[in-house]
Amino acid sequence: MATTGGILLGQLWFVLSRGKITPMVGACGISAFPMSPRVVHRLGREEDPENFLIFHAMASNTGGQIGSVSATGILLLLIPQLALL
């Protein structure tokens, strides 16, 4: 679901930026680190050999990992509060 959401958001960014942002970077949002950025980079290079996406894909992936860890931390803080209910 995270990859699908990332691709859909990437498509939205693609439309809003008038084609300056590749929607493939959205696939890196929370997928397997560091394999998904490598796959996106390789696919981008197949379409355009001048394309270099690894840094953008890795940044997107790292941001997704940080978001996931933050959300998990918040949930772990809330579990004791929910147990009291």
C-alpha angles and dihedrals in degrees: 000000000000092000092048091049090048092052092048091050089046089054090052091050089048091055095043093047092047093240100317095114120059114227090216090078087067089067089069096061099111106342126124111314121255099357099070094057089050092051092048090048092050093048091048091051090052090057096040119011090201091058116107111187104154096100094046092045092048091049091051091048093048091049090052091050092050091049091050093049091047092051091048091051091052091049091050089052091050098048095078090048091051091047089061092059 
